[in-house]
Amino acid sequence: MERKAGRPRSNLPLFPMRQPFVLLSSILLLVNGGVLPAEEHGAGHRLVWQPVQQYFIRRQSDAVPPQGSRRLNSFTSYTHLGTDFGFHGPAEHEIEWVEDKVVVHLGQQPDVWAGMWHSLAGQAREVHEVLDFTRAYPPQISEACQPRITQLMVDAGGRGNLKLEIKNATGEILWERTVTYFDEQAHPHAHPLPSRNLRDAKLVVWTAEPGSEITMRGLYLGLEVPRVERDRQAFTTSYAKLLRNHCTTTGFTRDRAHLDAGAFDSIAATGLMVLSTAAASQKEIGVVSPDFARETLRTTHAAVGRLKRARGLLPHFVRRDETGFSIHPHTEHSTVDTAIYAQCVLLAARMLGEVAIEDEVIAMIRQIDIDGLRLPSGHLSHGLDAEGQTVLPHGWRDWGGETALVALLQRIARPGCTVAASDHPGHAWQGTAFITEIQSLLHPDFASDAPDKLDGVQWLSARRVMLGAQRSYFTRAMPGSLAARLGLHGLSAGENEFGNAYFVGGVDLPGQTLIHPHYMLMCGLVVEKPAEVLQSLERLEKAGFMPPWGLVENFTADGKSYLPMNGALNAGFEALGSYHFLAKNRGIPDRIYEASLQSPAIREAMSVFYPQAPASGE
């Protein structure tokens, strides 16, 4: 399993959405029933709601809820947009955040005000990061794929006045509205927005005015989304989610969108970003331009080339310091993250015709000290410690996609070298979902039922067995759950419920309740009927788990809560998984697979599994 070594730990609270299925479905009913004011939507668009934040506290038992000006841990506290938020006003200490609402108590204070601000793009202090309401996705995404923000909805109640504002980075008010409440019960109410006047929006702010008693439950943006096929929508949404994590200046992709660029950047996610961008730029897709894809590849390749490696291995995570970028303290130099990054960039370089970069990546791989990283069992170690001195005692011996990518890395580094066989061939450790699919995000060869040379595994059958086990888990274990009723699944790996630790689930484990939906996009190629994938995407959206900003990190099987974190690693899995499904479903060339088949280095390496693997040009 990929290890998230060195993750910061925190017991401070996190604020994901509670009961999204009930709430968002209710909102959709209001819209469809005409209760909410709506602009005329052309035949080419549909209205979709994106939470800015729903004010719900989920905390571990020893955590202290935030109040007023209390400083929050930026690693685990964020909006649903992957941005930061905070409190403001002379009476901000009167803001109480409890359970599923924020309450402002100003009834006895006629002279002071208080409220909250939410950044719409990046950290609030990053003044160059703004949101264009006419083009809501990152600016590199083509015009045809861009949603438009046309409404702001507030789920609030109480007595008194609530001021709503949208501001630019200098604090100038671009739009404002004051609403007077007479009913303590909170209700959603939508306000039309002049999108053309909001092309450089930075903050959305609400303020309880003097003497008011206001309860806030949620804040939402209404987006007019281009009405396209769900397979195309899934790729565009997933790629936009990944792009929000990327810094075009440094070339690195941060682990989660709400962090500062350079604070905690992921090498594996950086590689997935480069490859996803190459795929997005292909003429059959047209989500970004080829020029942007080449610029991304070149910037990232140069940045990673400046990193200090240990025995040829790249760090798992990096951060910016006074001299540039270096390994993040308490993390490791990782064989699997090096494998993911190197193979992603190798494929992207071939797709984009960057021959020199392709050659340089192969040269980088061949600098890896394969022999020095082998354990006595013959398996390759997970890597080296942060200092680059001590070989980690655990090795890649469990069967699965990560181990396969590490095996390919070995063979590219040392053509013809011996690779140790896996333990428990054909069965992923703990039945963790992504393990059977990650290799197929990069290479087409594992869609075969010819037994591989290394372990004798029929990969296609093994992947289908995993899919069946994932699909049946909740129908057996929790037959009345939302997951069982809607056919949602994904006992995989990612952040835990609180977003402060790596969590690994699987179908072999009892009592599982946490679903990581990235698997539902990763497994698209092994679902026999494409219509079933399209139906799953529709169910995810209707349940509130696939809003316009992309798939949530995880949700509980009963549907009562989810983690709205915008994480880069799973975004990369989602983008590539949806790309391959789109290519298959539309019958268009799969350029990633073509690049794998055309690479002599990858073809030689693949012979460890398939000696008769298709050669370049076949």
N, C-alpha and C positions, 0 to 999 in steps of 0.2 A: 504493500500500500504506500502511496505517496504520503509522506509525513509532513505536517505543518510545523516543523521545528521552530522553536523560538517565538511562538505566538505570544504577544502580550496578553496578560490575563487581567480581568477587571470584574468586580462585583457591582459596578455601577449599573443602573437600569438601562434598558433598551426599550424602544417604543415602536414595536411593530403593530400592524393592524389586527384588530380583534373581530372575529366573526365576519370575515370579508364576504362570504357567500350571501349571508342574509343582508348585509348592508348594501353592497354594490348591486345586488339584484333588486333591492327596493328602490335604489336610485334610478336604475334602468327603467323600472316600472313607472316611476314618476315622470321620467322623460318621455317614455312611449305613450303615457296617458295624457300628456300635454299639460301636466301640472306645472312643470318647470318652464320658464320662458326659454325659447330656443330660437336661434337664427334659422333662416332658411338654408337647409343643407342640400346642395346639389346632388344629382344622381351619382356623382362620382365620389361622394364622401359619406361618412357616417360619424355620429357623435359617440365618443368614448371618454370615460372619466378616468383621470389619473390622480390618485391621492398625492397631495403635497405632504400632508401628515394627518394621520388619525391619532388622536391623543389617547393612547392606550399604554399603560405601564405593564410590562412583564418583567419581573425582577426575581433574582434568587433571594432566598429567605433572609439573608444577612445584608441585603442591599438597602440603601436609604433612598427614598424618593427625592427627586429634585424639587427645589422650591426657590422661586424668585431668581436671584442673581447667582445661585449656586453654580460653580463651574462644572461642566459635564465632561466626561471622558470622550474625546472625539473619535476614539477607535470604535466605540460601541453606541454612540448617540448620533443620530442623523435623521434626516427627513426621508420620505419615500422617494425623493428625487435623487438621492445620493449626495446631498448637500448638508450644510450645517444650519443651525437655528439657535435662537437665544431669546432672552427676556429683555424688556426695555420699559422705561418710565420710572418716575420717582416713587411709585408704589409697587414696583415689581416684586417686593417682598410679600405682597398680598396675593400673589398668584399661587394657587394651590393645585398641584397635579396629583390627582387621585384616581386610581383604578382605570377608568375609561373616559376621563374628561379633565379639562383644565377649567378651573373656576377662579374668577377674579372678584374679590370682595371689596367693593368700594362704597357700599351703601352708607357707611358712616364717615366717608371721606369725600366731601364735596369739592375738594380743591386739587386732587391729584388724579393721575391716570396711570395705566399699566397695560402691557400687552406682550406680544411675541412677534419676532421677525423670522422669516425663513428665506434662506438664499435660494434663488431659482436656478443658479448654475455655479458649480464650484463652491469653494469657501467664500464667505461674505467678504473677506479681506482681499480676495483675488479679483480686483476691479476689472481686469481684462476679460473675465469670464462672465458673459451675459446671456440672456435667453431672448431670442427673437420670436415673438408670438406668431409671426407669419411663417416661420420655418423652425419648428420646435425641436427638431433633431439636430445633432452637431452639424456645423455649417459645411463640412466636407461631403455630406450626403446630398445626392442630386435632388433637384427641385421636384421631380415627379414623385419622390418618395417622402416628401416632407408633410407632416401634419401642421395644422393651424390651430392655435389656441383661441377659442372664441368665448369661453365662459369661465367664471370663477364661482364655485359653489361653496357655501359656508353652512356647516351643520352646527347650529348654535341656538341658544335660547336664553331666557332671563328677563331682566327688567333694566331698561336704560338704553344707552346709545353705544353702538359698536362701529368704529370707523375702520374701513378697509382701504388700503393703499397699495399701489404698485409703484416702486421707485427704481430709478436708475442707480448706477454705481456712485454717483456724486450726491445722492440723497434727494434729487429732484423728483417731485411727485408727477408721475405720468398718468395716473388714473386714481380716482378716489370715490368712495361712496360711504355714506353714513346710514346705518340701519337702526331703527328704534324697535326694541323688543318689549312685548307686553306679556309674553307667555313663558313661564319658567321651563316648560318642556322644550327640548331642542328639536328643531326640524331643519331639513336641508332646504336651502333656497339658492337659486342660481342667478347670477348677474351677467348680462351680456358685456363683452369687452370689445373695445376698438382695436383690433389686432394690429392695424397699420401704425397706430401710435405707440406700440409697445415692442419696438424692434431692438431695444437695448435695455430690457428689464433686468434688474438685479435682485430685488427683494419684493416679497409680498408680506405685508404687515397688517396685523389687526391690533386695535387698541380699544380697550374699555374706557370710556370717557368718565369724568368725575361723577361720583354718586351711583354708578352702575353696578349691577350684580349680573355678570355674564358667565354662562357656561358654554365652552367650546368642545365639540366632539370631533370635528374634522374639517379639513380644508382641501378642496379638489380643483383641478383644472379640467375644463371640458375641451377636448380636442376633436377637430374635424380631421379624421384620418382618411387618406385615399382608399377608396373601395377597391381593393385588389384581392387576388386569390390568397387564401390563408397560407399556402406554402411560401409565397413571396413575402407576405406580411411577416411570417415567422422569422425568415432570414433577416429582413430589414430591421425588425425590432430587436432581434438578438445582436446583430452587428452594431446597431446604435448604442445598445447597452455596453458592449465591449469598448466602443470608441470613447465613451464618456470616462473610461478609466485610463485612457492613454494620454500621454503628454507628447505632443508633436515636436516640442522644442528639445526635450532630452532624449526622446526615442524609447523611453521605458513606459511600462504599463503598471500602474499601482494596483495593489492587491484588492482594494475596494475604493469605489469612486469618491467617497466622502473624505478620504484622507488627502493631505497635502501631497502634491507631486514630489517624488523624491523621498518621502518619509518611510515608505514600506512598499517597494516595487518588486514585482514578481517576474522572474526570468521566464518561467514556463508560460505565464499569461502574455508576456511580451512576444514570445514566439508565436503563440496562437493569434495574437493581434496582427502580426505581420502576414501570416498565411490567410487569415480571414479577409484582410484588406486586399490581398492579391485576388482572392476569389470574388470579392465584391466588385472589383474593377473589370472583370471579364465582360465582354460586349454582350453576352447573353443575360447578364445580371444588371449591370449599369447602376449600381448603388453609389459608387464613388468613381472617380476618374482614374485611368491608368497612371497619370502623372502623380496623383496623390499616393497611389500604391507604391510606385517606384521611390518617391521621396521618403515614405515610411520605411521601406526596406533599407534604403541607404543610410538614413539617420540612425536607425536601430542597429544595423550592422556595425557602423562606426562606433557607436556608444558602447556596445557590448565588447567590441574589439579592444577598448581601452580598459576593460575590467582586469583586475589581477585574478588569474586562475591558479588553482592548486592542483598540481599534477594534471593539468589540462582541463579540470572541471570548473564549471561556472558555479557561482553562488546560487542558492535557492532564492533568497531575497537580497536586495541591495537597498542602500540609502545614499542620499547625497551628503557629502561632507565638504570640508574646506578645500579638498584637493580634487573633487569630482565625485565619482560613485565607487562604493566599496561594499563588501559583504555586510549585511545587517548583523549586529551583535547577536550572539546566541543562536544563530541559524547555521546551516551547514553548506558545504560545497556538495552539490547533489548530482548523482549519476542520472536519475530519471529526469530531473529538470533540464540538465544539459542535453539529454536525449530528445526531449520534447522541443526545446528551443532550436537545436541544431537541425533536426529533421524538418521542422516547420520552415525555417529560413532557407534551407536547401531547396525545398519544394517551391517556395515563393520566388526564389531567384530564378529557377528554371521557368516558371510560369511567366515571369516578367522579362525574360531574355537577358538577365544580368549574369553573364557568364563569369565575369571576374569575381563577383561575390560568391557564386556557386563554388568556384575553385578555392576561394579563401576559406569558406566554411568547411570544406573537406579537409583542407590543410589544418584548420583548427582542431577538428575531430581527431586527426592523426597525431596530434600532440598529446593526447590523453594517455597516461601511463596505465594501460590496461593491466599489465602484469602486477604492477604495484598496488592495484585496487582489488585484486582477487583475494577472496577468503580461502582458508584451507579446504573448504568444500568445493572449491572451483567456481563458485558463484561470485558475481561482481558485488562489491559492497554498495550500500546505499550512498556512500560518499566519504567525505572527510569533515572533521570538525571545523569550527569557524577559523581557527588558526591555520588550517590546511596541513596539519601534521599527523593527526591521529586518524587511522582508518576506522570507520564506524563498524561495529561488530555484526550488524544485521545485513543480510544480503538479499539479492533479488532471486529468490528460489521458489516463491509461490507463483503458480501459473497465472497468466493473464496478460492483458494488454500492456500494462506498464513494463512487465518483465520482457515482453516481446520487443518493445521499443528500446529497452536497454540492450537486448541481444543484438538488435540491428546496429546500435551505436558501436558495440564491440567490433562487429564485422566491418563497419566502415573504417574504424580506427585501425584495425589489424585485419586486412582481408585474408580470409581463409583460416582465422584463428578458431580454436575450439570453444564452444559455448556449452556450459553445463545444462543438463536437462532440468526441468522444473519438477517441483513436488506437486502432487495432486493434479496431474494434468487434466485439463478439461473442466476443472471446477474452480471458480473464483473464490478467493478467501472470504468466508462469511457470507457468500452470496451477494457481495456488494456490486451494484448494478454497473457502474461505469467501467469496471475492470474488464468486462467482455467487449467493450465498444471503443475504448480510446485508441487502440491501434488502427481501427478502421476509419477514424477521422483523417488519417494520413495516407493509408495504403489500401489498395483494393484487394490484395491477395487473400485476406482473411475472410472472404466471402465464399470460400470453397469448402467442400466436404471431403476433399482428398486429404487423408491423414498427413499432418506435417511431419517432416523428417526429424525434428528435434524431440517432440513429445508424443507423436502419433495422434494428435488431437484433430478431430473434425470441427474446425472452428465455426462454420455456419450452424451446425447442429448445436454446438455449445452455446452460441449466442441466442438461438431460438429457445433452448431450454431455459436460459436465464429470463428471457422475455415472458415465457409462460409462467415461471415461478413468481415473477414480479406482478403479473396481472392477476394471479389467483390468491396472492397473500391476504389481501384485505377482505376478499369475498369469503375466505375461510375464517380469518382471525377476528374481523370486525364487520360482519355482514350488513349491519345497519348504518355503517359510517358513510360520510360523504364520499370518501375515496372509493368505497365499494359500489355505491349507487352510480357514480359518474365514471367509473373505470379509470381512476387516476392512480398512478403508481410511480415508484422511484425510490426504493430503499437503497440509497447510494451513499455518497460522502460529500461533505461540505461543512459549513458552519453549523453549530448547534443552535438550539432554540433562542439563545441569548446573543448569538453572534460573537462570542468571546472565546471560543475554542473549536478546534476541528473535531468533527463527529463522523464516525463511520458506522453505517447501518448495513443491513443485508437480510436476505430472505432466509438465511440459516439461523437467524437469531430470533428468539421469542419476544413477544411484547413490543414489537416495533410500532411506533406511531408517527415518526417524523419522515416526511417525504421530501426528497430533493428532485424537483421536476426536470432538471437538466436531462435526466435519462430519457424522458419522453420525446425529446428531440434527438438524442444520440442514437436511439434504437430504430429510427425511421426506416433504415434500409432493410431491417429484418422483419418488419411488419409486412405480411403477405399482401394485404389489401390497403393501398394508399388511402382510400376513403376513411379507414379507421384512424389513421394519423390525423387527417383533417378534422374529423369529428372530435378527437382528443384536444386539438388546439382550440376548437370552439368551446368545449367544456371548460378548459383552463381559463379562457378569457371570461366567460360568463360567471365562473366562480370567483373571479377577482384575482386569480393567481398569475395572469398574464396581462397586466395593464400596458399602456403604450410605452412605458419606460423599460419594459422587458420582464421576463419571468422572475418571480420572487425567488429568493434563495432557498427557502423551504416553507412547508406548511404542515399542519397536523392533520392526521387522517380524518378527524372529526370535522375539519373545516373551521374550527373556532378561532384560529390565529395563524398568522404567517410572519416570516421574517422578511421585511422589504429591502434587505441589503442588496446593493448593486455590486456584486463580486465579480472580479475579472476572470478568474480561472473557469468558473462555471459558465460565464458569458461566452468564453472562447469555445467551450464544449458545445454550447447551444448554437452558436453561430456556425460552426463547422458541421454539426449534425444536421441543422436545417438546410445548409447549403447542399449537402449530398442528397437529402431527400428532395429538395427542389429540382436538382439536376435529374434525378431518376424519374420523378413524377412528371416533369415537363419534357423528358426525352431530349434534353440538351447535353452537350459534352460536359463531363465532369473533369475540369481542368486540373484539379488537385491529383486525381487518380492518373490522369495522363502524364503529369509531371513525374509521379512516382515510377510509372512504367518506362519513362524515357531516361531516367537517371542511371547511368552505368554503375555508380557507386551504390545506389540503393538496390539495383538488380543483383549485384554481387552479394551484398549483405543478405538479401532475401533468400538466397540459396541455402542459408542455414535452416530455413523452414521448407522451402519448395525448390529443390534443385532444378526442376523444370519450369520455374516461374517464367512468365512471359518476359522476353527480352526487350530491350529498347527498340521501339518502332513496331512491335507486334500488336 
